[in-house]
Amino acid sequence: MDRILDTINFPADIKSLDTDQLRQLCSELRSYMIEVCSEHPGHLASSLGAVELIVGLHYVYDAPKDKLIFDVGHQAYAHKILTGRKEEFKRLRTSEGVSGFPKMSESEYDAFGVGHASNSISAALGYAEAFALQGSDAHSVALIGDGALSGGLAFEALNNAGASKANILILLNDNNQSIDKAIGGLHQNLFKITASVRYNTFKDKVWNRLGDRRIRGFLQRWIRSLKSWIVKRSGGDIFEALGLRYFGPVDGNDIEQVIKSLRKIKNIHGPVVLHCITAKGSGFGPAEDDPCVWHAPGKFDPETGERRVSTSRPDRFQDIFGEVLCELAKEDSRIVGITPAMASGCGMNLFAREFPDRFFDVGIEEEHAVTFSAGLAAAGMRPFCNIYSTFSQRAYDQIIHDVALQNLPVVLCFDRAGLVGEDGATHHGMFDLAAYRAIPNCVVAAPSDGAELKNLMYSALKHEGGPYIIRYPRGGGEETPWRTAPMEELPLGKAVELRRGDSIAVVAIGPCVHAALKAAEAHKDKVGVYNFRFLKPLDTEMLDHIAKTYKKIITVEDGSLKGGLYGAVCEYLADKAPGVPVTGIGAPDKFIEHATQAAQRRECGIDAEGISKKITEIL
């Protein structure tokens, strides 16, 4: 049988297909995604579950005129394939292929960039209000799911949308992770009635002819009371209470149901919610059985589902974090662990298994995670709050106002700091060093390896001041015997001289320290290397020594040059030693696109080869 997918290049090509052909197309899309992701790892399970929703949206709506916004964007693979990027998808998340997330600069069909969660409803509401002001008949749709609805921004947008008259469709992709699955024939009958064009046309005509406000008010209260009693059985009462019309639930993995539902509600005026039940990983047995693992499974055999996990990789920072946290918690009952829905990704799942009563997964709510941690700290606990560095940006105000200002002892561990590889610009943790060193009462530290992470976590527990931030990269670092090394409290704000030289001092932070050591080996006694594991407080005594000993200084960091280690060193030496030139190596003032971590480090010059090349240029 010929593949229907081979004949599809743009959404217009699917509009002539019948239901059976659409079902075949959905099956082929899944097979294609599985084939590609087996060699170019991506976020598979989420996209498998959203296939029918995306095919249905493109069948009923007319993108790019109509705006389709996906949240979180990793469920949008079928959308990319259907919108002129079928061939580029074969090189998913590589420098030659498409991004793993919707990206406005990549395609006119990507209405909004969505790498972080919970922003779709706000953006779609902005589009809807703009269309109203412009007199456009274009539609605005937010497809939100996979836990994104738990984010505070989503609730803010729902509140605003419900109070507006905007024509916006919020398509809720409920895969049983954020909202309980609704059952019952009564509600299914309610959907058939309230979603019909005839019902809504009749309702609008009757409503407009009722001139007496008191009668309209009485009927409105009675209808809402009756509908609320019925709809609450499906979980829709929260949307109705916010002023949004709620429909559903429907089977989001049944293309016929999806299309019928979208057609019925497409032209209903005002903000509308369509609740769709889907299965994360739908259509691929291993992903259906374990959607958490198959959220981002790495390479695997597309036939058997066997994952190709390397057994020779160095210990990952996230795993070291999890083991050390458990070790500390055995000795200190005050320790609690907090994560915004990243337990397995950050290693907190180890703590959750061993100390379930002291573990809190708050959902995709970084702001709440930080202030919740502050409350725990104020009550005498010692919270370790683990957030991916890029997501910590959303909690910036809470870190300042609720933790630092009150000088509360919250340990903030920022995983995935620096360059993260294939996830690309939305997920890099490039700005944490620059952002957080400006905050009073803050400690900002970056371990060079696993042993140093262990000691920094121990030191953070002993610290009695305000927030203690530890940032570290994705994956593994230099192999060290961290398990057998004893816990050591590191002196606050003190750097370490690792190698003495006579010409150039390389001042590095984080895993870049080991790259600097390798680079220095090629230059014999000319280069000294210093591990500035604390960006704040900065070791000014060591900087004074370096300025007196060396002719030139190079700073190296896995982060933004503007405001990070380079900025801190330059600021201090501008007053103390203005005659000593400083050269910075780090991320330039631009967003780094998706590629492997190694390729990104080469681009920024922070690998051993790049550092050595810079040393040679200066010498």
Buried (B, 14 or more C-beta within 10 A) or exposed (E): EEEBBEEBBBBEBBEEBEEEEBBBBBBBBBBBBBEBBBEBBBBBBBBBBBBBBBBBBBBBBEBBEBBBBBBBBBBBBBBBBBBBBBEBBBBBBBBEBBBBBBBEEBBEBBBBBBBBBBBBBBBBBBBBBBBBEEEEEBBBBBBBBBBBBBBBBBBEBBBBBBEBEBBBBBBBBBBEBBBEEBEEEEBBEBBBEBBEEEEBEEEEEEEEEBEEEEEEEEBEEEEEEEBBEBBBBBBBBBBBBBBBBBBBBBBBBBBBBBBBBBBBBBEBEBBBBBBBBBBBBBBBEBBBEBBBBBBBBBEBEBEEBEBEEEEEEBBBBBBBBBBBBBBBBEEEEBBBBBBBBBBBBBBBBBBBEBBEEBBBBBBBBBBBBBBBBBEBBBEEBBBBBBBBBBBBBBBBEBBBEBBBBBBBBBBBBBBBBBBBBBBBBBBBBBBBBBBBBEBEBBBBBBBBBBBBBBBBBBBBBEBEEBBBBBBBBBBBBBEBEBEEEEBEEBEBBBBBBBBEBEBBBBBBBBBBBBBBBBBBEBBEEBBBBBBBBBBBBBBBEBBBBBBEBBEBBBBBBBBBBBBBBBBBBBEBBEEEBEEBEBBBBBBEEEEBBBBBBEBBBBBBBBBBBBBBBBBEEBE
